[in-house]
Amino acid sequence: MTRSVTLDARQRQALLDRYRKDRDPEVRFRAHILLLLGDGHTWATVCTLLFCSSRTIDRWVKRFHAEGVAGLAG
């Protein structure tokens, strides 16, 4: 659980757009995870707030690092 997410302004805006406008609720959920982590919240806090597991967070953080914002769709 040591992977962190650092977002530049472009990535943050792209995630906010996905969070606010994407038709797929799962994509919005993934964007929400990354936005919270990017704002400095801990994995434990994100798990508590979004009722998800650390495995879920790990999966999407890894995908984000590998594929960027576009990786949230798959």
Secondary structure, 3 states (H helix, E strand, C coil): CCCCCCCCHHHHHHHHHHHHHCCCHHHHHHHHHHHHHHCCCCHHHHHHHHCCCHHHHHHHHHHHHHHHHHHHHC
